[in-house]
Amino acid sequence: MDRLPLRIAVAGIMHETNTFAPGLTGLEAFNSEWIVGGKAFIDRYAGTRTTMGGIIEAALAHEAQLLPGFYAAATPSGMVKEDAADILIDAVVESVDPSANGLVLIMHGAMVSEQYDDVEGELLRKLRARWGGEFPIALTVDLHANISSSMVELSDFIVGYDTYPHVDMFERAVEAIELLIQQIRGQIQPVQAIGHTGMLVVPQGMMTAKGSMKTLMDLAFVVEGNEQVLNVTVAGGFPYSDVPDAGMSIVVTTDGDRNLANRYVTELVGWALEHRETFNVMYLEPAEAVAAALAEPIGPVLLSEGSDNVGGGAPGDATHLLKHLVDVPQKALVVICDPKAVVSAFEIGVGGELATDIGGNTDALHGDPVFIRSRIRLLFDGIYSHVGPYMTGHRADMGRTAVVECGLLTLVLTEKRTAPWDLGHIRSVGLWPEDYKIIVAKSAIAWQTAFEAFVKKVINVDSPGCCSSNLQHFMYQNVVRPVYPLDEEPTPRYGGKREGLR
């Protein structure tokens, strides 16, 4: 195999499913990123700092022929509909080229549908049924993956992001391709072990630049320094998916040494459990947060409204903070999803007055509409490209967008839910972060790739919402108990690749 040209298939589905979010996610949610075949894949992702861009570049570097099949992605949202899940899974399975030597499967790791708690595991089962146990499969996942034992048993190795915000997805894709090529050529024999910590960690506790998550990642990097270790994936998990495997897990892949993989998994899980309380974060109530921001001598001060985290499946129209900013005495900026208000703004036109309720269109959990009387400053089609370190070059679409001003409050009203992953979402409408004392980000941590270079202080806000930092607000029914912090003493679980798969 060393001298033969390699043929590597790539396919996948990307969706982070918040089972507490309102509504269901249908097939139409994936339409904006529905890619079929090689030309479409290359046209969309070549030159981008994405997982897909990394796969393209690594394949070229290794002179491997890339065989893109079907790939689709949707903004995080509620439970995926039953028919949509089956259509997406079957599309991936059918799209794998039978001449491929192996497959890179791009998934999130926290996708849930009405009939499948573990969509990733179900897809892998169908791939194995179709292509057999000997077919090499590399699985790339998000740092917020809820990794199941099935995902470990049915893949040859898993490569997860090492950073949050996720600025290394390109590098992890290159790593996955390189490991897959080594496996195909018989140079390595991957063996995986998984340990589930029995911990639910909120996204704000997973920032990898500092704190306990950084320390845990650093320990994982030390383990990766062992030449027998191929990869260590520390997955913080996604606590807003109520599934049995929700929570933080660790996967260690070694070159044929199962005992070594098990030992390292046990050590890393043990460290996480010992330090579990240090993953917790402090917050302020909305009114207190606004008052604290205004009291700061210099800005911008960023109010992290993690409960309405668009990147976690929230509707992006919560008003718990907005209602305290209508008559704000210093300049403030809020991006909020409100399709009805956008339609009205476009009907009125630039320079006109928009007097209407804003936000609170989803459910009572995310607040009531807030009446705003504003002047329409700008109208925009909402399409821009990422300019920052997260998915650089990736095409984003806010839908039709209106910028309106109500006194010192500037609102960016969007038709589509848009996470503040990139500075382009405000730069594209002529706004600049340093012009504001307060910036509201509907995000937990990922806002850093847009605003970290500008903000002088960050305040985490505790408000109701389907991504609330207080997990006691949620009625979990499926997660394996005991689990921290719902229970005081968590119980870790361990596993690995099923013997005899290969």
MARKEKOL-70286 format. One record per residue (C-alpha): x, y, z; residue number from 1; residue in one letter. Coordinates in pm, 1 decimal. Layout:
// residues N
        X        Y        Z kolmi bavo
        X        Y        Z   NUM    a
...
This chain:
// residues 502
        X        Y        Z kolmi bavo
      0.0      0.0      0.0     1    m
    303.4    230.4     54.0     2    d
    356.5    280.2   -317.9     3    r
     -1.2    283.9   -434.6     4    l
   -191.8    613.5   -467.8     5    p
   -431.1    662.1   -177.2     6    l
   -800.4    728.4   -224.6     7    r
   -963.4    887.0     79.6     8    i
  -1336.5    942.3    115.7     9    a
  -1477.7   1229.1    320.0    10    v
  -1838.6   1280.1    430.0    11    a
  -2038.1   1380.8    733.2    12    g
  -2315.0   1565.5    914.1    13    i
  -2259.5   1849.0   1160.6    14    m
  -2524.9   1941.3   1415.6    15    h
  -2506.1   2022.3   1785.1    16    e
  -2846.2   1929.8   1924.0    17    t
  -2994.1   2106.7   2223.9    18    n
  -3275.4   1878.7   2340.5    19    t
  -3404.1   2156.1   2568.7    20    f
  -3432.1   2408.0   2283.4    21    a
  -3778.9   2489.0   2150.0    22    p
  -3899.4   2323.8   1829.7    23    g
  -3765.0   2048.9   1606.0    24    l
  -3493.7   2070.7   1341.7    25    t
  -3605.8   1963.0    995.5    26    g
  -3414.3   1888.0    680.1    27    l
  -3451.4   2246.7    559.5    28    e
  -3218.0   2363.3    838.4    29    a
  -2930.9   2194.8    653.1    30    f
  -3001.4   2359.9    317.2    31    n
  -2747.7   2639.3    362.3    32    s
  -2462.7   2388.8    386.6    33    e
  -2568.1   2089.9    175.5    34    w
  -2262.8   1975.3    -21.2    35    i
  -2257.9   1683.9   -265.1    36    v
  -1951.4   1567.1   -458.2    37    g
  -1595.7   1676.5   -515.2    38    g
  -1642.4   2002.4   -703.3    39    k
  -1893.7   2145.8   -458.3    40    a
  -1674.4   2041.5   -163.7    41    f
  -1359.6   2198.8   -306.9    42    i
  -1539.6   2513.8   -420.5    43    d
  -1690.5   2570.3    -76.2    44    r
  -1402.8   2479.4    154.2    45    y
  -1065.3   2504.7    -23.5    46    a
   -853.5   2771.6    144.6    47    g
  -1069.0   2791.4    458.8    48    t
   -943.0   2721.3    811.0    49    r
  -1212.8   2461.8    868.1    50    t
  -1212.0   2086.5    917.8    51    t
  -1302.0   2050.5    552.1    52    m
  -1026.0   2290.4    447.4    53    g
   -774.2   2093.4    652.3    54    g
   -878.0   1767.9    489.6    55    i
   -838.1   1918.5    142.6    56    i
   -491.6   2057.3    216.3    57    e
   -366.4   1742.4    390.5    58    a
   -484.3   1519.9    105.6    59    a
   -294.7   1738.2   -141.3    60    l
     17.5   1733.2     74.3    61    a
     14.0   1352.4     83.2    62    h
    -74.5   1323.6   -286.3    63    e
   -391.2   1135.2   -194.7    64    a
   -700.6   1148.4   -411.1    65    q
   -985.1   1298.4   -212.3    66    l
  -1329.0   1149.9   -275.6    67    l
  -1586.2   1385.9   -121.0    68    p
  -1930.9   1240.6    -79.8    69    g
  -2217.3   1405.6    109.5    70    f
  -2168.1   1668.0    379.3    71    y
  -2432.3   1882.3    549.3    72    a
  -2435.5   2118.1    846.8    73    a
  -2690.3   2325.0   1036.1    74    a
  -2673.5   2586.9   1309.3    75    t
  -2715.7   2429.4   1655.3    76    p
  -3084.2   2394.6   1740.6    77    s
  -3347.6   2160.4   1880.6    78    g
  -3401.7   1787.9   1832.2    79    m
  -3359.2   1668.7   1472.5    80    v
  -3675.0   1529.6   1316.2    81    k
  -3697.5   1154.7   1263.0    82    e
  -3726.4   1165.9    884.0    83    d
  -3447.7   1422.1    852.8    84    a
  -3206.4   1208.1   1054.9    85    a
  -3266.3    898.7    842.3    86    d
  -3232.0   1093.9    516.7    87    i
  -2904.9   1249.3    631.1    88    l
  -2758.7    922.6    758.9    89    i
  -2850.0    731.0    443.6    90    d
  -2709.5   1009.6    225.8    91    a
  -2370.8    982.9    397.2    92    v
  -2359.6    602.1    374.8    93    v
  -2455.9    596.5      7.5    94    e
  -2207.2    870.2    -81.0    95    s
  -1893.7    682.1     24.2    96    v
  -1696.7    585.3   -285.4    97    d
  -1649.2    204.9   -292.4    98    p
  -1295.1    245.9   -425.7    99    s
  -1182.4    442.1   -118.5   100    a
   -906.2    305.2    103.9   101    n
  -1055.2    477.7    406.9   102    g
  -1297.9    745.6    527.6   103    l
  -1276.9   1067.5    727.0   104    v
  -1618.3   1117.8    886.5   105    l
  -1686.6   1477.0    998.5   106    i
  -1935.2   1493.4   1285.7   107    m
  -2007.2   1710.7   1586.9   108    h
  -2047.8   1436.5   1844.5   109    g
  -2366.2   1572.9   2004.9   110    a
  -2629.7   1515.3   1738.1   111    m
  -2963.4   1382.3   1861.2   112    v
  -3280.0   1297.3   1670.3   113    s
  -3627.6   1189.2   1771.6   114    e
  -3533.7    822.4   1729.0   115    q
  -3156.1    822.6   1792.6   116    y
  -2989.4    939.8   2115.8   117    d
  -2656.1    891.3   1939.9   118    d
  -2676.2    987.4   1571.0   119    v
  -2299.1    954.6   1532.2   120    e
  -2309.7    600.0   1666.4   121    g
  -2604.0    509.2   1444.1   122    e
  -2427.9    642.4   1134.4   123    l
  -2114.5    446.2   1220.0   124    l
  -2323.9    130.0   1265.4   125    r
  -2471.7    172.4    918.6   126    k
  -2130.7    245.8    768.4   127    l
  -1990.5    -71.8    923.4   128    r
  -2288.9   -273.4    800.5   129    a
  -2226.8   -142.5    449.7   130    r
  -1846.9   -132.6    431.5   131    w
  -1738.6   -388.1    691.6   132    g
  -1525.2   -390.3   1003.4   133    g
  -1194.2   -374.3    817.9   134    e
  -1265.2    -43.2    642.4   135    f
  -1058.4    232.1    812.2   136    p
  -1274.0    512.6    954.8   137    i
  -1138.9    827.5   1119.9   138    a
  -1393.1   1035.1   1311.0   139    l
  -1342.3   1407.4   1376.9   140    t
  -1553.7   1565.1   1651.8   141    v
  -1610.5   1895.4   1828.8   142    d
  -1470.7   1963.9   2175.1   143    l
  -1834.4   1961.1   2294.9   144    h
  -1895.7   1605.8   2174.6   145    a
  -2085.3   1362.0   2395.3   146    n
  -1872.4   1062.9   2299.5   147    i
  -2047.2    727.6   2328.5   148    s
  -1896.4    381.3   2359.0   149    s
  -2046.9    303.0   2017.1   150    s
  -1854.4    589.8   1859.7   151    m
  -1532.9    444.2   2002.0   152    v
  -1614.2     82.2   1915.9   153    e
  -1714.9    154.1   1558.8   154    l
  -1443.7    402.0   1457.4   155    s
  -1073.5    332.9   1428.3   156    d
   -978.9    653.9   1600.6   157    f
  -1138.5    980.7   1710.2   158    i
   -972.0   1319.6   1676.9   159    v
  -1138.7   1603.6   1866.8   160    g
  -1066.2   1975.7   1878.3   161    y
   -817.0   2084.2   2145.6   162    d
   -935.4   2444.6   2170.7   163    t
  -1239.7   2642.7   2280.4   164    y
  -1302.9   2870.4   2102.1   165    p
  -1237.0   2616.6   1828.8   166    h
   -943.7   2764.3   1638.6   167    v
   -762.7   2435.4   1567.9   168    d
  -1019.8   2242.9   1360.6   169    m
   -795.8   2276.2   1051.9   170    f
   -499.5   2124.5   1238.7   171    e
   -704.5   1841.8   1385.5   172    r
   -831.2   1753.0   1037.4   173    a
   -472.0   1734.9    912.7   174    v
   -390.8   1511.4   1210.4   175    e
   -685.5   1282.9   1128.1   176    a
   -577.7   1246.4    764.1   177    i
   -217.6   1170.6    861.1   178    e
   -322.5    903.2   1112.0   179    l
   -564.1    751.4    861.7   180    l
   -290.6    729.7    596.9   181    i
    -56.5    561.2    844.2   182    q
   -329.3    309.9    929.7   183    q
   -407.5    237.1    564.5   184    i
    -38.3    174.0    499.4   185    r
    -15.0    -62.5    794.3   186    g
    224.7    160.6    986.2   187    q
      2.9    182.3   1297.0   188    i
   -268.4    -26.9   1462.4   189    q
   -498.9    213.7   1647.0   190    p
   -652.3     97.5   1974.6   191    v
   -894.0    324.8   2162.7   192    q
  -1004.7    350.1   2524.2   193    a
  -1271.6    584.3   2661.8   194    i
  -1343.6    711.5   3008.1   195    g
  -1658.3    906.2   3092.5   196    h
  -1610.2   1133.6   3392.2   197    t
  -1973.9   1140.9   3503.3   198    g
  -1950.4   1522.1   3491.8   199    m
  -2172.0   1775.7   3313.7   200    l
  -1966.7   2088.5   3250.2   201    v
  -2120.3   2410.5   3116.4   202    v
  -1941.3   2566.6   2817.0   203    p
  -1807.0   2858.4   3023.5   204    q
  -1608.4   2601.8   3224.5   205    g
  -1436.4   2461.9   2914.5   206    m
  -1225.9   2757.1   2804.0   207    m
   -891.9   2606.3   2704.9   208    t
   -676.4   2918.6   2742.0   209    a
   -689.3   2917.2   3122.4   210    k
   -830.7   2738.6   3424.3   211    g
   -888.0   2371.2   3482.4   212    s
   -970.0   2287.6   3121.2   213    m
   -631.4   2423.6   3016.8   214    k
   -458.7   2217.7   3283.2   215    t
   -642.4   1904.3   3171.8   216    l
   -551.4   1972.5   2809.8   217    m
   -188.3   2025.3   2906.4   218    d
   -188.8   1688.7   3083.4   219    l
   -332.4   1532.4   2767.7   220    a
    -52.8   1688.1   2561.0   221    f
    203.6   1535.5   2796.1   222    v
     42.1   1195.3   2738.2   223    v
     58.6   1253.8   2363.6   224    e
    434.2   1295.2   2408.1   225    g
    457.1    917.7   2454.8   226    n
    552.1    777.4   2113.2   227    e
    304.9    491.3   2158.9   228    q
     15.6    736.8   2197.3   229    v
   -144.2    844.6   1869.9   230    l
   -402.4   1089.2   2002.9   231    n
   -574.7   1209.3   2318.5   232    v
   -916.7   1369.8   2281.6   233    t
  -1057.1   1555.0   2580.7   234    v
  -1423.7   1620.4   2503.7   235    a
  -1585.9   1863.9   2743.6   236    g
  -1926.8   1739.0   2633.9   237    g
  -2253.7   1918.7   2564.3   238    f
  -2471.8   1936.9   2877.0   239    p
  -2780.1   2056.5   2684.4   240    y
  -2826.8   1720.5   2512.7   241    s
  -3023.5   1501.0   2751.6   242    d
  -2875.0   1168.7   2641.4   243    v
  -2709.5    884.0   2834.1   244    p
  -2356.1    982.5   2729.2   245    d
  -2384.0   1357.3   2794.1   246    a
  -2083.2   1502.9   2967.8   247    g
  -1706.2   1515.1   2974.4   248    m
  -1517.8   1215.3   2837.5   249    s
  -1162.1   1131.2   2740.7   250    i
  -1047.3    904.4   2457.2   251    v
   -689.7    781.5   2430.3   252    v
   -569.6    610.9   2111.6   253    t
   -245.4    412.9   2119.7   254    t
    -52.2    213.5   1865.4   255    d
   -166.7   -134.9   1957.3   256    g
   -127.9    -99.3   2335.6   257    d
   -468.2   -136.6   2499.2   258    r
   -332.0   -143.6   2854.0   259    n
   -149.6    184.9   2800.5   260    l
   -463.9    346.4   2660.9   261    a
   -667.4    226.4   2959.1   262    n
   -406.7    351.5   3206.4   263    r
   -387.7    700.1   3061.2   264    y
   -766.5    729.3   3039.3   265    v
   -799.4    633.7   3405.8   266    t
   -536.6    890.3   3509.0   267    e
   -693.9   1177.0   3314.5   268    l
  -1048.7   1095.6   3425.1   269    v
   -922.7   1075.5   3784.8   270    g
   -771.1   1423.1   3762.0   271    w
  -1094.1   1570.3   3622.0   272    a
  -1300.9   1413.4   3899.1   273    l
  -1064.9   1533.9   4169.3   274    e
  -1089.9   1890.1   4040.5   275    h
  -1455.9   1887.6   3934.1   276    r
  -1557.4   2187.8   4144.7   277    e
  -1298.9   2406.4   3969.9   278    t
  -1488.8   2379.7   3640.1   279    f
  -1772.4   2590.6   3788.2   280    n
  -1809.1   2960.7   3691.9   281    v
  -1949.5   3270.1   3868.0   282    m
  -2234.6   3482.1   3719.6   283    y
  -2444.2   3793.7   3778.8   284    l
  -2817.8   3846.9   3729.6   285    e
  -2903.5   4063.3   3423.0   286    p
  -2974.9   4389.2   3609.9   287    a
  -2662.8   4345.3   3823.0   288    e
  -2455.2   4267.4   3515.4   289    a
  -2565.1   4586.1   3335.1   290    v
  -2499.9   4797.1   3644.3   291    a
  -2155.8   4641.9   3687.7   292    a
  -2070.3   4706.5   3322.3   293    a
  -2173.4   5071.2   3344.0   294    l
  -1963.6   5113.0   3659.1   295    a
  -1646.6   5002.6   3483.5   296    e
  -1417.3   5299.3   3408.7   297    p
  -1337.6   5188.3   3052.8   298    i
  -1488.7   4955.8   2794.2   299    g
  -1589.3   4770.6   2601.3   300    p
  -1738.4   4547.5   2868.5   301    v
  -1875.7   4225.7   2725.2   302    l
  -2188.0   4073.1   2877.6   303    l
  -2179.5   3702.4   2795.8   304    s
  -2544.1   3594.5   2768.4   305    e
  -2467.1   3224.3   2765.1   306    g
  -2825.9   3120.5   2836.8   307    s
  -2919.9   3242.4   2486.1   308    d
  -2609.5   3093.1   2324.4   309    n
  -2687.2   3062.5   1952.4   310    v
  -2389.5   2829.1   1917.9   311    g
  -2556.5   2599.4   2170.3   312    g
  -2895.9   2586.8   2000.6   313    g
  -3068.1   2882.2   2168.7   314    a
  -3308.8   3103.0   1968.8   315    p
  -3095.5   3417.4   1988.3   316    g
  -3396.7   3635.5   2073.3   317    d
  -3387.0   3642.9   2454.7   318    a
  -3467.2   3978.1   2610.7   319    t
  -3356.1   3937.3   2973.4   320    h
  -3064.4   4176.1   2911.4   321    l
  -3226.5   4384.4   2639.6   322    l
  -3499.2   4515.6   2867.3   323    k
  -3230.9   4672.9   3090.6   324    h
  -3059.7   4846.8   2797.4   325    l
  -3345.6   5038.0   2632.4   326    v
  -3253.7   5364.7   2809.0   327    d
  -2885.9   5283.5   2863.8   328    v
  -2677.2   5596.5   2950.1   329    p
  -2370.8   5476.1   2758.7   330    q
  -2336.5   5319.2   2413.3   331    k
  -2440.2   4954.6   2394.3   332    a
  -2458.6   4697.3   2114.8   333    l
  -2688.2   4394.3   2088.0   334    v
  -2728.4   4145.7   1800.8   335    v
  -3068.5   3977.0   1819.7   336    i
  -3267.8   3750.0   1590.2   337    c
  -3610.3   3890.4   1499.1   338    d
  -3731.8   3810.8   1145.2   339    p
  -4057.8   4004.4   1189.5   340    k
  -3879.6   4322.6   1289.5   341    a
  -3640.0   4282.5    995.5   342    v
  -3931.1   4257.6    752.2   343    v
  -4078.6   4577.3    897.0   344    s
  -3744.5   4757.6    874.7   345    a
  -3703.8   4667.1    508.3   346    f
  -4057.6   4784.5    434.5   347    e
  -3991.6   5119.9    603.2   348    i
  -3642.4   5178.1    465.2   349    g
  -3322.5   5349.1    580.0   350    v
  -3383.5   5667.7    775.7   351    g
  -3733.6   5569.9    879.5   352    g
  -3863.3   5502.7   1227.2   353    e
  -3909.7   5145.3   1346.4   354    l
  -4141.8   5128.9   1647.7   355    a
  -4211.3   4768.6   1734.6   356    t
  -4164.3   4485.8   1982.4   357    d
  -3821.0   4322.8   1962.6   358    i
  -3728.3   3967.5   2063.9   359    g
  -3913.1   3729.5   2291.2   360    g
  -4072.1   3551.9   1994.6   361    n
  -3984.3   3195.1   2088.9   362    t
  -4117.3   3111.2   2433.5   363    d
  -4159.4   3251.7   2782.9   364    a
  -3827.9   3099.5   2893.8   365    l
  -3633.5   3348.9   2683.2   366    h
  -3826.6   3657.6   2793.2   367    g
  -4106.0   3881.6   2670.2   368    d
  -4090.4   4116.3   2370.3   369    p
  -3943.4   4461.0   2444.0   370    v
  -4090.6   4768.0   2274.7   371    f
  -3826.9   4971.5   2093.4   372    i
  -3865.6   5304.2   1912.2   373    r
  -3564.5   5336.9   1682.9   374    s
  -3419.0   5492.5   1367.1   375    r
  -3320.7   5258.4   1082.9   376    i
  -2955.2   5319.0   1004.2   377    r
  -2862.7   5043.5    755.5   378    l
  -3010.8   4748.2    565.4   379    l
  -2792.0   4457.1    450.5   380    f
  -2826.8   4115.3    284.3   381    d
  -2645.3   3953.9    580.0   382    g
  -2379.3   3759.0    390.6   383    i
  -2014.9   3789.2    495.3   384    y
  -1696.1   3582.0    524.4   385    s
  -1513.5   3503.1    848.3   386    h
  -1207.2   3721.8    892.5   387    v
  -1092.0   3601.0   1234.7   388    g
   -916.8   3284.9   1357.1   389    p
  -1233.1   3072.4   1374.5   390    y
  -1311.6   2905.0   1039.8   391    m
  -1129.0   3180.6    851.1   392    t
  -1283.7   3235.3    508.5   393    g
  -1604.0   3047.5    595.0   394    h
  -1918.4   3193.8    437.8   395    r
  -2177.1   3312.0    690.7   396    a
  -2536.5   3421.0    635.9   397    d
  -2735.9   3623.9    889.8   398    m
  -3028.4   3656.7    652.1   399    g
  -3155.8   4006.2    582.4   400    r
  -3018.7   4236.4    849.2   401    t
  -3118.1   4578.2    983.4   402    a
  -2911.7   4808.4   1202.9   403    v
  -3130.8   5037.6   1414.6   404    v
  -3051.7   5293.5   1682.5   405    e
  -3257.7   5365.9   1993.3   406    c
  -3078.5   5644.5   2178.2   407    g
  -2739.1   5504.2   2276.3   408    l
  -2849.9   5146.5   2208.5   409    l
  -2759.4   4995.8   1870.4   410    t
  -2946.1   4682.1   1763.6   411    l
  -2842.3   4451.5   1481.8   412    v
  -3162.6   4268.4   1386.8   413    l
  -3112.6   3946.8   1188.1   414    t
  -3348.8   3712.1   1006.1   415    e
  -3135.8   3407.6   1092.0   416    k
  -2981.6   3308.0   1421.7   417    r
  -2617.4   3410.8   1410.1   418    t
  -2352.9   3319.6   1666.5   419    a
  -2085.5   3585.1   1738.6   420    p
  -1804.3   3357.5   1621.6   421    w
  -1643.3   3621.3   1402.4   422    d
  -1595.5   3997.4   1398.6   423    l
  -1750.2   3999.5   1050.0   424    g
  -2098.8   3976.8   1194.7   425    h
  -2074.6   4341.0   1306.1   426    i
  -1793.6   4467.2   1081.8   427    r
  -2000.8   4371.6    779.1   428    s
  -2263.3   4629.1    884.6   429    v
  -2012.2   4906.2    950.3   430    g
  -1987.9   4870.7   1328.9   431    l
  -1674.0   4853.7   1540.7   432    w
  -1652.8   4706.0   1894.4   433    p
  -1442.2   4983.4   2047.4   434    e
  -1721.7   5233.4   1979.7   435    d
  -1935.3   5074.4   2254.3   436    y
  -1915.6   5063.5   2632.8   437    k
  -2129.6   4746.4   2648.2   438    i
  -2141.8   4457.7   2402.3   439    i
  -2394.6   4178.8   2453.9   440    v
  -2278.4   3845.9   2311.1   441    a
  -2525.9   3560.7   2284.4   442    k
  -2247.9   3313.5   2343.2   443    s
  -2066.2   3134.9   2623.0   444    a
  -1701.2   3140.0   2514.6   445    i
  -1689.6   3142.0   2133.0   446    a
  -1736.8   3522.0   2128.8   447    w
  -1364.1   3543.5   2203.7   448    q
  -1271.2   3490.9   1839.5   449    t
  -1465.4   3807.4   1758.9   450    a
  -1416.4   4035.9   2058.9   451    f
  -1134.1   3918.2   2286.7   452    e
   -882.7   4162.7   2139.6   453    a
  -1111.1   4456.4   2222.7   454    f
  -1291.3   4396.0   2551.8   455    v
  -1153.6   4520.4   2882.8   456    k
  -1379.4   4312.1   3106.3   457    k
  -1613.6   4013.5   3071.7   458    v
  -1920.9   3952.7   3286.7   459    i
  -2102.7   3619.7   3269.1   460    n
  -2478.0   3665.8   3295.1   461    v
  -2708.3   3418.0   3468.9   462    d
  -3052.0   3435.2   3304.4   463    s
  -3316.4   3182.5   3201.1   464    p
  -3273.1   3003.2   2868.3   465    g
  -3214.2   2666.9   2707.4   466    c
  -2836.6   2709.7   2753.2   467    c
  -2852.3   2826.3   3114.6   468    s
  -2537.5   2794.5   3321.8   469    s
  -2746.9   2660.0   3608.5   470    n
  -2807.0   2297.6   3513.3   471    l
  -3048.6   2253.0   3803.3   472    q
  -3303.0   2441.6   3585.5   473    h
  -3331.0   2143.3   3350.0   474    f
  -3536.8   1827.5   3393.1   475    m
  -3291.1   1560.0   3282.6   476    y
  -3450.9   1224.1   3206.2   477    q
  -3192.4   1027.5   3007.0   478    n
  -2844.7   1117.7   3129.5   479    v
  -2680.2    837.5   3330.2   480    v
  -2695.2    912.9   3703.3   481    r
  -2523.1    990.0   3930.6   482    p
  -2370.3   1282.9   3744.2   483    v
  -2205.8   1598.2   3877.5   484    y
  -2332.3   1865.1   3952.6   485    p
  -2683.8   1719.0   3959.5   486    l
  -2548.5   1464.1   4207.0   487    d
  -2267.1   1520.8   4453.2   488    e
  -2068.7   1204.3   4378.8   489    e
  -2029.6   1120.2   4006.9   490    p
  -1946.5    770.8   3887.2   491    t
  -1696.9    735.2   3599.9   492    p
  -1745.1    473.6   3326.5   493    r
  -1483.8    309.9   3106.9   494    y
  -1478.4    123.5   2777.2   495    g
  -1300.9     81.5   2445.5   496    g
  -1308.9    -73.3   2102.3   497    k
  -1508.2   -397.0   2092.4   498    r
  -1271.8   -693.5   2058.2   499    e
  -1285.9   -857.2   1719.5   500    g
  -1417.2   -556.5   1526.1   501    l
  -1109.2   -556.8   1309.0   502    r
